[in-house]
Amino acid sequence: MGPLGTWQGVLNTGLSSFRVALVLERDPDGSILALFNNIDDGLYNQTFQTFYVKGRYFHGELPTGEKLDLALSGYGFGNQLSGTYTQARGSFQKAGNISELVLSKGGDYLVPRFGKDSRPETGYAYREPSSGSDGWEVGPVSGDAVVLNRLGSGIRRILDGSFPHIHSLLVVKGGRLVVEEYFYGYGPRDLHPVQSITKSISSLLVGIALERKGLGVDQPLYQFFPEYRSRRGWDSRKDKITLETILTMRSGFRCDDWRDSQSCSWDMVNSPDWNDFTLSMPLASPPGHHFAYCGACLTPLSSILSRESGMSLPAFAGKFLLGPLGITDFAWMEGPRGVTPLSFGLSLRPRDLAKLGQLILEKGIWKGNRVVPEDWLDRSTSVQVARNLEKGEADYGYLWWIRTVPLGGKNIRVIDGWGVGGNHLFIVPDLGLVCVITAGNYKDGKLGANSLKLFQDCVLGL
């Protein structure tokens, strides 16, 4: 049979890691079909442009230029497919663009969940989360059969593929973890990229840093980078870019990741100097006037935090935010010149992401200790940019979305850390509820919207 079958493993490209799966199977006509899946990048069933299987060896090339060269290896015959992955282009890779890759037999990355009989699971029965040593108190969902049926209907939609590529669903109510479900091979110990929820978590770090250094959001950005004022072609309007205009996505920079055909934030990722890329951008509008969602615009804040604290951003986060919550297992991507992005690149365990939501419910206090200033949380999760002014999907604070969601004839305020692909950290102060949903629907916005629908229809009433 050679290497035919489904194989999966973790690909580390240098600055990031991805769960990948390779499927090699025979068509009814006897020919071999080869498909590549990059689960954490939202790329499913990519057909190889060219490939061949020869005995125990596989070579394939994707249309984008990536190459896989793998051979059966391991302690027993057919134990592993091991070899190399060659990346065609992009910034998140090792020097030379070649990474080692080891895959083992298994298909749970591609199926919502397997049951005890090794068949795909479609039924669901509620089970209380398991307790652990991470500080969470666990307990059962309180509610009648209608509440449990609503929850069950949502999870069954994940299991039957109606809501595909949702990786976890966790709910905290009254300070207790009451729902914890994982799918597609994920488990409670696995880190998951939180995408642009990184921005919202970065807002907490900014609040901590500003208080520690006695700084304010009204301070001009270029006060920290005065050398740019002496450059040829300096636009004096940039003097009105403050930390607050950046935190509210109203910097005025010519960068709109949602509306531009080419995302300037990805242009930044592919540049050799992320700070210079952002600080050199021209203005599209006067600072403070218009909302434009721009991840690249946050990059200078990362350097300000590092410079003012004398620590790398991950070290600062570990000492002053994550560490006090008992969060020690996390990963944060690093860009050129040691710059850590504030807008993306953070990976956390869903249970730990839920802790950050509970921290906000508790107004910045965790286990009796103040972690984030209360006035900063009040300000950052209040409406700073109204959606009716900018025709947006939700109101915006300091890197937090604020939604108004109907429930039982009333409008409920929901604070939302929102990341591409259907990743969300929902916080509902009036209900004492936190919900974490991680997902991988990066290439289809309609599928990504299923996470919000799952929350509204099946979780909000718990």
Secondary structure, DSSP 8 states (H G I E B T S, - for coil): -TT-EEEEEEEE-SS-EEEEEEEEEE-TTS-EEEEEEEGGGTEEEEE-SEEEEETTEEEEE-TTS-EEEEEEESSSTT-EEEEEEE--S-SSS-TTSEEEEEEEE--TTSSS-B-TTSSB------------SSS-EE----S-HHHHHHHHHHHHHHHTTSSTTEEEEEEEETTEEEEEEE-TT--TT--EE-TTHHHHHHHHHHHHHHHHHT--TTSBGGGS-GGGGGSTT--GGGGG-BHHHHHTT---BS--TTTSSS-HHHHHHTSS-HHHHHHT--BSS-TTS-----SGGGHHHHHHHHHHHTS-HHHHHIIIIIGGGT----EE---GGG---SSS-EEE-HHHHHHHHHHHHTTTEETTEE-S-HHHHHHHTS-SB-HHHHT-SSEE-SS-EEEEEEETTEEEEEEEEEETTTEEEEEEGGGTEEEEEEE--TT-HHHHTHHHHHIIIIITT-
